[in-house]
């Protein structure tokens, strides 16, 4: 069986970047998308259906971004756990 080397510090840096990405997405959701209000009342009587369509798409976009953010957090967590496991395995190998 061959030897495998994992750059645990690099994996942790990648986890931090995923956390930062989640923070950026969450910030955009809080600061930008959550404030957008558009529906049939804003669009006016002649364009009510279009206003509702815009509102539905904004809701879809917001839900998608929230899902991306949660996924980025899960990836970051998995990367940290993986880095810890490889680090522990390396220590055990050195002790042997």
KANOR-V101920 format. One record per residue. N is the residue number from 0. RES is the residue in one small letter. OMEGA is omega in radians with two decimals (NA if undefined). Layout:
n->N res->RES omega->OMEGA
n->N res->RES omega->OMEGA
This chain:
n->0 res->x omega->-3.12
n->1 res->x omega->3.10
n->2 res->x omega->3.09
n->3 res->x omega->3.11
n->4 res->x omega->3.11
n->5 res->x omega->3.08
n->6 res->x omega->-3.06
n->7 res->x omega->3.12
n->8 res->x omega->3.10
n->9 res->x omega->3.11
n->10 res->x omega->3.10
n->11 res->x omega->3.07
n->12 res->x omega->3.10
n->13 res->x omega->3.10
n->14 res->x omega->3.11
n->15 res->x omega->3.13
n->16 res->x omega->3.05
n->17 res->x omega->3.07
n->18 res->x omega->3.12
n->19 res->x omega->3.10
n->20 res->x omega->3.10
n->21 res->x omega->3.11
n->22 res->x omega->3.11
n->23 res->x omega->3.12
n->24 res->x omega->3.12
n->25 res->x omega->3.11
n->26 res->x omega->3.11
n->27 res->x omega->3.12
n->28 res->x omega->-3.11
n->29 res->x omega->-2.99
n->30 res->x omega->-3.02
n->31 res->x omega->-2.98
n->32 res->x omega->-3.11
n->33 res->x omega->3.14
n->34 res->x omega->-3.13
n->35 res->x omega->3.12
n->36 res->x omega->-3.14
n->37 res->x omega->3.10
n->38 res->x omega->-3.08
n->39 res->x omega->3.14
n->40 res->x omega->3.13
n->41 res->x omega->-3.09
n->42 res->x omega->-3.13
n->43 res->x omega->-3.04
n->44 res->x omega->-3.06
n->45 res->x omega->-3.04
n->46 res->x omega->-3.07
n->47 res->x omega->-3.12
n->48 res->x omega->3.11
n->49 res->x omega->3.09
n->50 res->x omega->3.10
n->51 res->x omega->3.12
n->52 res->x omega->3.10
n->53 res->x omega->3.13
n->54 res->x omega->3.14
n->55 res->x omega->3.13
n->56 res->x omega->3.07
n->57 res->x omega->3.10
n->58 res->x omega->3.11
n->59 res->x omega->3.12
n->60 res->x omega->3.13
n->61 res->x omega->3.12
n->62 res->x omega->3.12
n->63 res->x omega->3.12
n->64 res->x omega->3.09
n->65 res->x omega->3.11
n->66 res->x omega->3.09
n->67 res->x omega->-3.13
n->68 res->x omega->3.13
n->69 res->x omega->3.12
n->70 res->x omega->3.13
n->71 res->x omega->3.09
n->72 res->x omega->3.14
n->73 res->x omega->3.10
n->74 res->x omega->3.12
n->75 res->x omega->3.11
n->76 res->x omega->-3.14
n->77 res->x omega->3.12
n->78 res->x omega->3.12
n->79 res->x omega->3.12
n->80 res->x omega->3.14
n->81 res->x omega->3.12
n->82 res->x omega->3.12
n->83 res->x omega->-3.13
n->84 res->x omega->3.12
n->85 res->x omega->3.09
n->86 res->x omega->3.09
n->87 res->x omega->3.13
n->88 res->x omega->3.11
n->89 res->x omega->3.11
n->90 res->x omega->3.11
n->91 res->x omega->3.13
n->92 res->x omega->3.14
n->93 res->x omega->-3.12
n->94 res->x omega->-3.12
n->95 res->x omega->NA
